[in-house]
């Protein structure tokens, strides 16, 4: 299965082909910022035979955009060094 076929597929088809639970797929498609594992992304890339760039897009956090914060913290590290 690939994006290039141009036909719509069901969550059941993707779930059956990837082993990813249908509820997880539904959350991926409907919840902004849903946190999934790299294993799920890997399974989807294999199923659709596509690079990850065709599945996901980085969207900066609204707070980071308005404050100019890139998410990098300065100061002491979490390891205490």
C-alpha positions as CSV (number, residue, x, y, z in Angstrom):
1,X,0.0,0.0,0.0
2,X,1.3,3.5,-0.7
3,X,0.1,7.0,-0.9
4,X,0.4,7.0,-4.6
5,X,-2.6,4.7,-5.1
6,X,-4.9,7.7,-4.6
7,X,-7.6,5.7,-2.8
8,X,-8.9,6.2,0.7
9,X,-8.2,3.4,3.1
10,X,-9.9,2.6,6.4
11,X,-8.4,2.6,9.9
12,X,-9.2,-1.1,10.0
13,X,-7.0,-1.7,6.9
14,X,-4.1,0.2,8.5
15,X,-4.6,-1.5,11.8
16,X,-4.6,-4.9,10.1
17,X,-1.5,-4.2,8.1
18,X,0.5,-2.6,10.9
19,X,-0.6,-4.3,14.1
20,X,-1.3,-0.8,15.5
21,X,-4.6,-0.7,17.5
22,X,-7.4,1.1,15.8
23,X,-7.9,3.5,18.8
24,X,-4.2,4.5,18.6
25,X,-4.6,5.3,14.9
26,X,-7.7,7.3,15.6
27,X,-5.9,9.3,18.2
28,X,-3.0,10.0,15.8
29,X,-5.4,11.4,13.3
30,X,-7.6,13.4,15.6
31,X,-5.6,14.6,18.6
32,X,-3.2,17.5,18.0
33,X,0.1,16.7,19.6
34,X,-0.7,13.0,20.3
35,X,2.5,11.4,21.5
36,X,3.3,8.2,19.7
37,X,6.4,6.0,19.7
38,X,9.0,5.7,17.0
39,X,7.9,2.1,16.6
40,X,4.4,3.3,15.5
41,X,6.0,5.7,13.0
42,X,8.2,3.0,11.7
43,X,5.3,0.6,11.2
44,X,3.3,3.3,9.3
45,X,6.3,4.1,7.1
46,X,6.7,0.4,6.2
47,X,2.9,0.1,5.6
48,X,2.7,3.1,3.3
49,X,6.2,2.5,1.8
50,X,7.1,6.1,2.4
51,X,9.7,8.2,4.3
52,X,8.8,9.7,7.6
53,X,8.6,13.2,6.1
54,X,5.4,12.2,4.3
55,X,3.8,11.1,7.6
56,X,4.7,13.9,10.1
57,X,5.4,17.6,10.1
58,X,7.1,19.6,12.9
59,X,4.8,22.4,14.1
60,X,6.4,24.7,16.6
61,X,4.6,25.2,19.9
62,X,2.5,28.4,20.0
63,X,4.2,29.5,23.2
64,X,7.6,29.1,21.7
65,X,6.6,31.2,18.7
66,X,5.3,34.1,20.8
67,X,8.2,34.2,23.2
68,X,10.9,33.3,20.8
69,X,11.9,30.4,23.0
70,X,13.2,27.5,20.9
71,X,12.8,25.0,23.7
72,X,16.5,25.0,24.6
73,X,17.3,25.6,28.2
74,X,20.4,27.2,29.5
75,X,22.1,26.7,32.8
76,X,22.9,23.5,34.6
77,X,22.1,20.2,32.9
78,X,19.7,17.6,34.2
79,X,22.7,15.4,35.0
80,X,23.9,18.0,37.5
81,X,27.1,19.0,35.8
